[in-house]
Amino acid sequence: MARIISENPELLLKLSVTSLILSLATAKLYIYQMDIINELRQDAESLENLKQAYSI
């Protein structure tokens, strides 16, 4: 690997950029998932409140 990178320094740059992009994509997916989980939790709370409000 070191020999290949020493022969082609642009490859190290491409690998670094690819790693950065994958890290950013992972972070975006994690944030998106957390938003969905929070929304589902709020929906469940609202449903429970409605059930309690209409229970006699």
DSSP file (Angstrom, degrees, kcal/mol; ACC not computed):
  #  RESIDUE AA STRUCTURE BP1 BP2  ACC     N-H-->O    O-->H-N    N-H-->O    O-->H-N    TCO  KAPPA ALPHA  PHI   PSI    X-CA   Y-CA   Z-CA
    1    1 A M     >        0   0    0      0, 0.0     4,-2.5     0, 0.0     5,-0.2   0.000 360.0 360.0 360.0 -44.8    0.0    0.0    0.0
    2    2 A A  H  >  +     0   0    0      1,-0.2     4,-2.4     2,-0.2     5,-0.2   0.882 360.0  51.6 -63.2 -37.2    2.8    2.4    0.9
    3    3 A R  H  > S+     0   0    0      2,-0.2     4,-1.6     1,-0.2    -1,-0.2   0.916 110.0  48.6 -65.5 -42.4    4.6    1.7   -2.4
    4    4 A I  H  > S+     0   0    0      1,-0.2     4,-1.5     2,-0.2    -2,-0.2   0.915 113.7  46.3 -64.1 -43.4    1.4    2.3   -4.4
    5    5 A I  H  < S+     0   0    0     -4,-2.5     7,-0.3     1,-0.2    -1,-0.2   0.881 110.0  53.2 -68.7 -37.0    0.8    5.6   -2.6
    6    6 A S  H  < S+     0   0    0     -4,-2.4    -1,-0.2     1,-0.2    -2,-0.2   0.834 111.6  46.9 -67.3 -29.4    4.4    6.7   -2.9
    7    7 A E  H  < S+     0   0    0     -4,-1.6    -1,-0.2     1,-0.3    -2,-0.2   0.779 126.4  28.3 -79.0 -27.0    4.1    6.1   -6.7
    8    8 A N    >X  +     0   0    0     -4,-1.5     3,-1.5    -5,-0.2     4,-0.6  -0.728  64.1 177.3-136.8  84.5    0.8    7.9   -7.0
    9    9 A P  H 3> S+     0   0    0      0, 0.0     4,-1.2     0, 0.0     3,-0.4   0.756  79.4  67.0 -63.6 -23.0    0.4   10.7   -4.3
   10   10 A E  H 3> S+     0   0    0      1,-0.2     4,-2.4     2,-0.2     5,-0.2   0.810  90.9  64.5 -65.2 -27.4   -3.0   11.7   -5.8
   11   11 A L  H <> S+     0   0    0     -3,-1.5     4,-2.7     1,-0.2    -1,-0.2   0.890  98.0  53.1 -63.1 -39.5   -4.3    8.4   -4.7
   12   12 A L  H  X S+     0   0    0     -4,-0.6     4,-2.3    -3,-0.4    -1,-0.2   0.908 109.5  49.3 -62.2 -41.0   -3.7    9.3   -1.0
   13   13 A L  H  X S+     0   0    0     -4,-1.2     4,-2.5     2,-0.2    -2,-0.2   0.922 111.5  48.6 -62.9 -44.3   -5.7   12.5   -1.6
   14   14 A K  H  X S+     0   0    0     -4,-2.4     4,-2.4     1,-0.2    -2,-0.2   0.901 112.0  49.0 -63.6 -40.8   -8.6   10.5   -3.3
   15   15 A L  H  X S+     0   0    0     -4,-2.7     4,-2.2     2,-0.2    -1,-0.2   0.894 111.7  49.4 -65.8 -39.0   -8.6    8.0   -0.4
   16   16 A S  H  X S+     0   0    0     -4,-2.3     4,-2.2     2,-0.2    -2,-0.2   0.914 112.1  47.5 -65.9 -43.0   -8.7   10.8    2.2
   17   17 A V  H  X S+     0   0    0     -4,-2.5     4,-2.6     2,-0.2    -2,-0.2   0.907 111.5  50.9 -65.0 -41.5  -11.6   12.6    0.4
   18   18 A T  H  X S+     0   0    0     -4,-2.4     4,-2.4     1,-0.2    -2,-0.2   0.912 110.0  50.0 -62.1 -42.8  -13.5    9.3    0.1
   19   19 A S  H  X S+     0   0    0     -4,-2.2     4,-2.1     2,-0.2    -1,-0.2   0.910 111.2  49.1 -62.1 -42.9  -13.1    8.6    3.8
   20   20 A L  H  X S+     0   0    0     -4,-2.2     4,-2.4     2,-0.2    -2,-0.2   0.919 110.8  49.7 -63.1 -44.4  -14.3   12.1    4.6
   21   21 A I  H  X S+     0   0    0     -4,-2.6     4,-2.5     1,-0.2    -2,-0.2   0.904 110.6  50.0 -62.9 -41.7  -17.3   11.8    2.4
   22   22 A L  H  X S+     0   0    0     -4,-2.4     4,-2.2     2,-0.2    -1,-0.2   0.891 110.2  50.7 -64.9 -38.0  -18.2    8.4    3.9
   23   23 A S  H  X S+     0   0    0     -4,-2.1     4,-2.2     2,-0.2    -2,-0.2   0.913 111.5  47.7 -64.8 -42.1  -17.9    9.9    7.4
   24   24 A L  H  X S+     0   0    0     -4,-2.4     4,-2.4     2,-0.2    -2,-0.2   0.901 111.2  50.7 -65.2 -40.9  -20.2   12.8    6.5
   25   25 A A  H  X S+     0   0    0     -4,-2.5     4,-2.3     1,-0.2    -1,-0.2   0.900 110.0  50.5 -64.1 -40.0  -22.7   10.5    5.0
   26   26 A T  H  X S+     0   0    0     -4,-2.2     4,-2.2     2,-0.2    -1,-0.2   0.912 110.4  49.3 -63.6 -42.8  -22.7    8.3    8.1
   27   27 A A  H  X S+     0   0    0     -4,-2.2     4,-2.4     2,-0.2    -2,-0.2   0.902 110.5  50.7 -63.5 -41.0  -23.3   11.4   10.3
   28   28 A K  H  X S+     0   0    0     -4,-2.4     4,-2.5     1,-0.2    -2,-0.2   0.916 110.7  48.8 -63.5 -42.7  -26.1   12.6    8.1
   29   29 A L  H  X S+     0   0    0     -4,-2.3     4,-2.5     2,-0.2    -1,-0.2   0.889 110.6  51.1 -64.5 -38.6  -27.8    9.2    8.2
   30   30 A Y  H  X S+     0   0    0     -4,-2.2     4,-2.4     2,-0.2    -2,-0.2   0.934 111.6  46.6 -63.8 -46.5  -27.4    9.0   12.0
   31   31 A I  H  X S+     0   0    0     -4,-2.4     4,-2.2     2,-0.2    -2,-0.2   0.907 112.5  50.6 -62.5 -42.1  -29.0   12.5   12.4
   32   32 A Y  H  X S+     0   0    0     -4,-2.5     4,-2.1     1,-0.2    -1,-0.2   0.915 110.7  49.3 -61.4 -43.5  -31.8   11.6   10.1
   33   33 A Q  H  X S+     0   0    0     -4,-2.5     4,-2.5     1,-0.2    -2,-0.2   0.910 109.8  50.9 -63.7 -42.3  -32.5    8.4   12.0
   34   34 A M  H  X S+     0   0    0     -4,-2.4     4,-2.5     1,-0.2    -1,-0.2   0.882 108.4  52.7 -63.9 -37.6  -32.5   10.3   15.3
   35   35 A D  H  X S+     0   0    0     -4,-2.2     4,-2.2     2,-0.2    -1,-0.2   0.911 110.2  47.9 -62.8 -42.0  -35.0   12.8   13.9
   36   36 A I  H  X S+     0   0    0     -4,-2.1     4,-2.6     2,-0.2    -2,-0.2   0.915 111.3  50.3 -65.3 -42.5  -37.3    9.9   12.8
   37   37 A I  H  X S+     0   0    0     -4,-2.5     4,-2.2     1,-0.2    -2,-0.2   0.918 111.3  48.5 -63.2 -42.8  -37.1    8.3   16.3
   38   38 A N  H  X S+     0   0    0     -4,-2.5     4,-2.2     2,-0.2    -1,-0.2   0.899 111.5  50.1 -63.5 -39.8  -37.9   11.5   18.0
   39   39 A E  H  X S+     0   0    0     -4,-2.2     4,-2.4     2,-0.2    -2,-0.2   0.912 110.8  48.9 -65.4 -42.0  -40.9   12.1   15.7
   40   40 A L  H  X S+     0   0    0     -4,-2.6     4,-2.3     2,-0.2    -2,-0.2   0.888 110.2  52.0 -64.0 -38.4  -42.2    8.6   16.4
   41   41 A R  H  X S+     0   0    0     -4,-2.2     4,-2.2     2,-0.2    -2,-0.2   0.911 110.5  47.7 -64.2 -42.4  -41.8    9.1   20.1
   42   42 A Q  H  X S+     0   0    0     -4,-2.2     4,-2.6     2,-0.2    -2,-0.2   0.897 110.6  51.9 -65.3 -40.1  -43.8   12.3   19.9
   43   43 A D  H  X S+     0   0    0     -4,-2.4     4,-2.4     2,-0.2    -2,-0.2   0.907 109.5  49.7 -62.4 -40.8  -46.5   10.6   17.8
   44   44 A A  H  X S+     0   0    0     -4,-2.3     4,-2.3     2,-0.2    -2,-0.2   0.901 111.1  49.0 -65.1 -40.5  -46.7    7.8   20.4
   45   45 A E  H  X S+     0   0    0     -4,-2.2     4,-2.5     2,-0.2    -2,-0.2   0.914 111.4  49.6 -64.4 -42.0  -47.0   10.4   23.2
   46   46 A S  H  X S+     0   0    0     -4,-2.6     4,-2.4     2,-0.2    -2,-0.2   0.910 110.8  49.8 -63.5 -41.9  -49.7   12.3   21.3
   47   47 A L  H  X S+     0   0    0     -4,-2.4     4,-2.4     2,-0.2    -1,-0.2   0.915 110.8  49.5 -62.6 -42.9  -51.6    9.1   20.7
   48   48 A E  H  X S+     0   0    0     -4,-2.3     4,-2.3     1,-0.2    -2,-0.2   0.900 110.3  50.9 -63.5 -40.3  -51.4    8.2   24.4
   49   49 A N  H  X S+     0   0    0     -4,-2.5     4,-2.3     2,-0.2    -2,-0.2   0.904 110.3  49.4 -63.3 -40.8  -52.7   11.7   25.3
   50   50 A L  H  X S+     0   0    0     -4,-2.4     4,-2.0     2,-0.2    -2,-0.2   0.908 109.7  51.4 -64.5 -41.3  -55.6   11.3   22.9
   51   51 A K  H  X S+     0   0    0     -4,-2.4     4,-0.6     1,-0.2    -2,-0.2   0.924 113.1  44.9 -60.3 -44.0  -56.5    7.9   24.4
   52   52 A Q  H  < S+     0   0    0     -4,-2.3     3,-0.4     1,-0.2    -1,-0.2   0.861 111.0  54.1 -69.0 -35.0  -56.5    9.3   27.9
   53   53 A A  H  < S+     0   0    0     -4,-2.3    -1,-0.2     1,-0.2    -2,-0.2   0.866 114.1  40.0 -67.9 -35.4  -58.5   12.3   26.9
   54   54 A Y  H  < S+     0   0    0     -4,-2.0     2,-0.4    -5,-0.1    -1,-0.2   0.425  92.0 103.2 -97.6   1.8  -61.2   10.3   25.3
   55   55 A S     <        0   0    0     -4,-0.6    -4,-0.0    -3,-0.4    -3,-0.0  -0.677 360.0 360.0 -81.6 135.9  -61.3    7.6   28.0
   56   56 A I              0   0    0     -2,-0.4    -1,-0.1     0, 0.0    -4,-0.1   0.397 360.0 360.0-114.5 360.0  -64.2    8.0   30.4
